[in-house]
């Protein structure tokens, strides 16, 4: 089970890489200014799909004050966060209501994006219906909800007995971004 979760995490990272390279609809993500791919990939840590395991968390005194203030304002009541250094700034990781979250800020403390990881049953009903209407024979194994500027992007990881598929849903449009044979 743990091996399949790590495998899915790896494929999730691959999906994010594809998402960054392909952009939204016809526009490149950098052209829209929605996120710096270096920040996103730095937060995910391609070399360690389990997140920041093995890296010591920062003390709160080492984190940009503006980032801390913005974090506390946006995520009221969260007290179990851990802050980590990334190449372009800081990431804060925490779990709330069984949803694992990563929030990324640049070195100046400006929010860049938030990624929430959860199961099919926390997926909004309209997004789930969109996916299941096309991929009804697939089990949803992981959802990554990415908030970046005024966009919400859902990366939905699915599998059946023969394949893994990853789709991206943004602004009501669903796109198959990866398809792997087992």
Secondary structure, DSSP 8 states (H G I E B T S, - for coil): -HHHHHHHHHHHHHHHHHHHHH-BTTB-HHHHTS--HHHHHHHHTTT-TTSSTTS--B-GGGS-HHHHHHHHHHSTT----EEEEETTEEEEEEEETTEEEEEEEETTS-EEEEEEEE-GGGS-HHHHHHHHHH-TT-EEEEEEEEEETTEEEEEEEEE-SSEEEEEEEETTEEEEEEEEE-
